[in-house]
Amino acid sequence: MTSRRPFLLLLLSVLFALATITAPRRVEADESVIRDWVIPGGYFFTQTNGVEGNDELGYAVLDDEEAEFWTWFKRLGGVQALGYPVSQRFRHDGFVAQAFQKVVLLWDGQMQGVHLMNLFDELSAAGADQFLETHRFIPMSRSWEEDTGEPWPVIVANHLMLLEEDPAIKAAYYTEQEQGRDPITFNGLPMGIRDYGDVVVVRAQRRAFQHWKIETPWASAGEVVVVNGGDLAKELNLVPPEAQVPISAPVPPFGFGDITQGEALYRSTGCVLCHGLKAEGGIGPSLVGSEIEFIAFLISVRTPSDLMPPYREDQVTDQEIRDILAYLLSLAADP
Ligand code: HEC
């Protein structure tokens, strides 16, 4: 770090010199429809409301005394990893639950954390296997007679063997390890596999994986994607119908973000020191020109990958980060 200090000082002095001579400027950010925004205690999403042309109804992801789904949504990788929310909160087996496109999260009050619903086991129990196999490319579970009477470690080993049949899915199954999560707890045990021709699918208890052999609109050839299991849980009413109904946000969207405010924050919170005066890059990468989604941006600022210091909520709020992003997008719009 010490070797960087002269560079920082240089940047700082350049910054202050320039700050005094550059006039304030204002460029409108992309004014296209606002589909998601900050609300007290979390975030509101309209993308999955299922109502064509409606940008007001949706689902909130919140932290409150009952559960901290917003914190855990971000921690688990946000929209990228879990998809958008597709339900309000509901009760499931004594847990507070919320469905996202890919998973259903259950809040565990004792652990003060979340785990994923065993949704594919539950769909089996609800008699949906035939439907899933025929209409949704989800293979049935094997019979697993070899598990009978065996201790847990042997059972786990039996099931993990199934992944050897598709190394790409095996790699996807284990990626949670990089985030410090146990892949077996996170995904559940692998239960079944089937080659449907264009796609190989592994069904685990909590998530299912598709390994595409051909190019599709949602996956390139060779890519592994996580099945939208939360959508299936919703479709097959594992999510109670009343929790599926989208609601109005507790507060309306208040604009994408304030560009002027964002520019000031970009400087005052120190982003400028590492990302450059016009975000062109420095110690940190350039932040201009990337069509970055807000949630991904937020996660980068809260939990950076390497050298960047993490910014806590008491240092810069979610809305302030949104303002900063609005400023950065305005830079890209105005070369
Ligand atoms: C001390 C230097 C430093 C400061 C201060 C800093 N960053 Fe970073 N930032 C980095 C570095 C270095 C990276 C590359 C990833 C890493 O090393 O963590 C990065 C990565 C990022 C990324 C991910 C970019 C990508 O292409 O993946 C974003 C977004 C980001 N920073 C935004 C910000 C914002 C917004 C602020 C101010 C609130 C800020 N950074 C403050 C150094 C910094």
Residues whose N, C-alpha, C, O or C-beta is under 5 A from the ligand:
A	BS01	HEC	T269 G270 C271 C274 I283 G284 P285 S286 F297 S300 V301 P304 S305 D306 L307 M308 P309 I324
